[in-house]
């Protein structure tokens, strides 16, 4: 059994921290009485699509406290609490996990322990009124996490353009895709209010979120996971397999042990709103999603043509004008199929040979790729650009999945396809299971 933190055995430390919270409440309540009221957020809650919406007003204590943090830090009891806590090595290690940007132990303890305690007690009471029971519950939970040999890291990211079952779906690398309710959002991730996509947790294609939950030994010195990178890989893998307008919210929300750690911006390539009908998750394709998450991680490490192609494809998906999107999608796979100088026609022909299982599919893919490549020409033939962009997107997704499946051999994919064209080798086996979006 893990030994308790030394802080847990020093009642004087508990009194010092409680006094800091009490002194802070006197200061904060004084602001309220002078007319500086705590702002509220309006949480919308709905049971079913036809039931009337219920509204709950949630005080934004965190923003109110953080806006006055510099003044609170000058209070004598506040400084005394930081000094008492900073002498405990276990508290120091946990505080640095939570406050990664802090430059000193004192700053880490302030940002990760004392200020969150002030916010937590205020939220527990619904006002700036100290309560021993609420304080002890939060303080004891913090001490239990500090004393534990392992630290827990959790993160949440909203997803749009995707429908799925109620069950949690494992995407690999500790990431789960699951449905989340407005009540759960408000209670579990209050810091996300105002930073969610419009209609999230209400619209049918905005009910799912990605969650990352991992743990590690606190004293091993291991860095915490890069949640943004893991979430981006999962979003790319979902979009590659299921197609559709799958995107993420603008921010990922992180927690370590007992309190929020950071709100991190997601890259524009996965947050840009896309066009099309929402995609639907089915369990039959989940093994492919998990495999692609791992392959995308490998591609990030190796770099090269695959990493460049995936980056170009992700950026191209976010283009609003169909003609621009279609042309950019064809250009995305040039590092894989045209690096030898074969030109646009070679890229289109090789893609068609790789993607098409029969002559009809190969001809259809080649025609779509060539039409998209000629869009920049003044005499380009008229076409349904929305349909063309969708068809080209399906071809490009299939090429990228095949390249990721080939791994390090993808650099020679163009030579392999040339051998298929002249009949000196059979067509390489291509991963099946991608959803057509057209």
PyMOL commands that set and color helices and strands:
alter all, ss='L'
color gray80, all
select helices_A, chain A and resi 6-9+11-33+61-67+69-73+76-86+89-98+105-125+132-147+182-188+190-192+218-220+227-242+268-271+283-302+304-317+322-332+334-337+343-355+359-376+385-421
alter helices_A, ss='H'
color red, helices_A
select strands_A, chain A and resi 40-45+54-59+150-160+162-163+169-172+175-179+208-217+247-248+251-256+259-265+279-280
alter strands_A, ss='S'
color yellow, strands_A
deselect
rebuild
show_as cartoon
